[in-house]
Amino acid sequence: MNQLEWQKSSFSGGGEGECVELANGAAGHVHLRESDRPTEITTVAPGALYELLRTLKADDAPTLRG
């Protein structure tokens, strides 16, 4: 993967290892990673990321359990 320019999410916590980072990729895709695991990268289409964020922000979004 070419050198990507990672940007920290403005919603991430202030501590080390608590950051979600995003980078623009080829063909308009968006790359996501956690700063404490920089080699584990997820790639998504912008529309899919938008729908995920829209669903999570919605009042009726299901609770995620881990």
N, C-alpha and C positions, 0 to 999 in steps of 0.2 A: 504494500500500500504506500502510495506517495506520501511525502511529508504533509501532514495535516496541521492546520492552525486551529488549536483547541481553544474554546472559550468556556469559562466557568459560568454555570447558570447563576443568575442573580437570586434564585430561590434556594441555593445551597447554603448549608450551615457555614459558620465562620472557621471551624476547626480544620486541622489537617486531616486528609483522608475522608472528608465528608462532602465531596464536591461531585456534582454531575457536570460533565463537560460535553460540549457539542462541537462538531466540525462539519463544514460543507464538504461534500465529496463529488466524485464524478457523476455525471448524468443526473445532477440535482438531488442526489441522495443525502441523507443526514446521518452522521456517525455519532454514537453516544457511548460514553464510558464513565466509570467511576474513577476518581483520581487515585484511589488506593489500589486499583487493578487496571493500570493503563494498557495492558496488552489484550484485555478482553473488551472487544469493540462490537457493538451491535449496529447494523446498518438498516435504515428504514427509508421508505419513500416519504416525502414531506406530507402528503395527504394522510397517510396512515398515522404519522406522529400527531398531526392536527386532530384527527378523530379520537385518538387515545387521550390527549390532553383535554379535549372538549368533554369527553365522557367522564373523566376524573373530576373535572370542575363542576359538573352538573349536580344539582341537588339530589337526584335520584341515582347517583352512581353507586354501584355495589361496593361494599367494604372489602378491601383486599386483606386476606389473612395468610400469614406465612408460617 
